[in-house]
């Protein structure tokens, strides 16, 4: 057995709890970013009128719902 005092035991428990909470936080942030990347894959921005819309088809040219111009799928940058 290890000899520890009560303050040391409390410090060990708090460090373990802090480590677990930081791991849970990191996993949640990773999942959220993954979901956002998935949604941005279908987002298209019109070059003429600037409308940003979602298009869930796999066509390379997508018509804008506002002005009707055909737009290429480009990767939108998150600024």
C-alpha positions as CSV (number, residue, x, y, z in Angstrom):
1,X,0.0,0.0,0.0
2,X,1.0,3.6,-0.6
3,X,1.0,6.0,2.2
4,X,-0.9,9.2,1.3
5,X,-2.4,11.9,3.3
6,X,-5.9,13.3,2.8
7,X,-4.8,16.4,1.0
8,X,-2.8,14.3,-1.5
9,X,-5.7,12.0,-2.1
10,X,-8.0,15.0,-2.8
11,X,-5.4,16.4,-5.2
12,X,-5.1,13.1,-7.0
13,X,-8.9,12.8,-7.3
14,X,-9.2,16.4,-8.6
15,X,-6.5,15.8,-11.2
16,X,-8.2,12.6,-12.5
17,X,-11.5,14.4,-12.6
18,X,-10.0,17.3,-14.5
19,X,-8.3,14.9,-17.0
20,X,-11.6,13.1,-17.7
21,X,-13.5,16.4,-18.1
22,X,-10.9,17.7,-20.6
23,X,-11.1,14.5,-22.6
24,X,-14.9,14.7,-22.8
25,X,-14.6,18.4,-23.8
26,X,-12.1,17.5,-26.6
27,X,-14.3,14.7,-28.0
28,X,-17.3,17.0,-28.1
29,X,-15.4,19.8,-29.9
30,X,-14.1,17.2,-32.4
31,X,-17.6,15.9,-33.0
32,X,-19.0,19.4,-33.5
33,X,-16.3,20.4,-36.0
34,X,-16.9,17.1,-37.9
35,X,-20.6,17.9,-38.2
36,X,-19.9,21.4,-39.4
37,X,-17.5,20.2,-42.0
38,X,-20.2,17.7,-43.3
39,X,-22.7,20.6,-43.6
40,X,-20.3,22.9,-45.3
41,X,-19.8,20.2,-48.0
42,X,-23.3,21.0,-49.4
43,X,-23.2,24.8,-49.0
44,X,-22.9,26.8,-52.2
45,X,-22.4,30.5,-52.7
46,X,-23.6,32.4,-55.8
47,X,-20.9,34.5,-57.5
48,X,-23.4,37.1,-58.8
49,X,-25.9,37.8,-56.1
50,X,-24.0,36.4,-53.1
51,X,-26.8,34.1,-51.9
52,X,-25.6,31.2,-49.8
53,X,-27.7,28.1,-50.1
54,X,-27.6,24.4,-49.5
55,X,-27.7,21.9,-52.4
56,X,-27.7,18.2,-51.5
57,X,-27.3,16.8,-55.1
58,X,-24.0,15.7,-56.5
59,X,-24.2,17.9,-59.7
60,X,-21.0,19.9,-60.5
61,X,-23.1,22.9,-61.6
62,X,-25.9,24.1,-59.3
63,X,-28.5,26.8,-60.2
64,X,-28.9,29.7,-57.8
65,X,-32.5,29.8,-56.3
66,X,-32.4,33.7,-56.4
67,X,-31.0,34.7,-59.8
68,X,-30.8,31.3,-61.6
69,X,-27.1,31.5,-62.5
70,X,-25.2,28.2,-62.6
71,X,-22.5,28.0,-60.0
72,X,-19.6,25.6,-59.5
73,X,-19.2,23.9,-56.2
74,X,-16.4,25.6,-54.4
75,X,-15.2,25.0,-50.9
76,X,-16.5,27.8,-48.7
77,X,-13.9,29.2,-46.3
78,X,-15.0,29.7,-42.7
79,X,-13.8,33.2,-41.8
